[in-house]
Amino acid sequence: MITAGLRIVLLLFAAAGFAGAGAALAVVRQRFLVEGERDAGMVSVAIILMIFGALCALVAVGPGAVAGFGGVVLWISYVVGAQQLGLFHVATGPPRTTALEETRGGR
C-alpha cells in the first residue's frame, strides 16, 4: 500500500525525470541544428530519464499519469529549455496590427 506522502515523493521524482528529459531533448535538437550531428549520448540520457519518470508516475498514480502528468512536464521543460538555448522565442503582449488593418484605419 502506497501512502499519500510516498505518492507525493514519487510524483516529485517523476517531475524531475520528465523535466530532465525535456531539457535533454532541447539540447539534442540544438546540437543537431548547430553541428548537424545527432548526440547519441544525450538521446540516451533523455530516454533513461523518461523511463525513470514514467516508472515513478506509474507506481504513484497509474498509467494515466504517464501521459497526463509526464507529457505536460516534458513539453513545458522542452519549451523552456529550447527557448533558453535560443531555438525560438515565445513572447506575449498586445497583438500586432497587420498591413490590412493599417490600411483600414487600425480598428
N, C-alpha and C positions, 0 to 999 in steps of 0.2 A: 504494500500500500504506500502510495506517494503522498506525503503531507503537503500542505499549501506552501510552506517555506521551501521545500525541495523543488516544487514546481516553479517558483519564482527564480530560484538559483539556476535551474535548468534553462528557463527562458532567457535569463541574462547571458548564460553561456551560448545559447543558440543565437541570440542577437549579436554577440561578439563574433561568432563564427561566420554568420551571414554578412556582417558588416566588413569583416576582413576579406571575404570572398569577393564582395562588390568592389572594394578598393583594388584588389589584385587584378580583377578583370579590367578595371580602368587603366592600370599600369600596362597590362598586356596590350590593350588597344593603342595606348600612346606610344609604346615602343614599336609596335607594328607600323604605325603611321610615320614615325620619325626615322627608324632604322630599316624598315622594310623586312624585318625578320620576326618570326614568332618566338616568344620566350617560353620554351617548354617548362622551365623550372617554375616560372610564375603561374603558368596554367595549372601545373600540378599542385601548387600551393592553393590556388583558388578551388580546385576540386576537393582537396583534403578538407579545407575549411567549410565548404558546402556540405560535405558528408558529415562532418562534426556537428554543424548547426542543425542539419536535418535529423540526426540521431537524437540530439538533445530535445528538439521540438517534438519529435515523435514520442519520446518517452514521457515528456511533460504533459502534453495535451492530446496528441493524436495526429493522424495523418493530415487533417485539415490545417494544422498549424504550420506544416512544412510549406505549403503553398500560400496560405493566408498571411502568416506572420513572416516567414522566411523570405517570400517573394518581395514583400514590401520593404523589408530591411535591406535586402540585397540591392534592390533597384535604387533606393534612396542613397545608399552608400556608393553605388556606381556613379550616380549623377553628381554627387558632391565631390567624389574623387576625380572624376573626369573634368569637372569644372576647375578644380584646383590645379590640375595638370595642364589646363589651357586648351582642352579639346573642343570645348564650346562654352558659351556664356549664357546663363539664364538670368534674365533681367525682368524686373517688374516696374511698373509706372503707368502713367496715363497713356492711352493708345495714341499712336501716331496718326496724323491725318494723311490720307492718300492724295495723289495728284488729282483724282477726280473730285474729291471733297474740296480741295483748294480752289478748283475752278468754279465750283458751285457756291462758293461763299463760306466753306468750312463749317457746315452745320454741325 
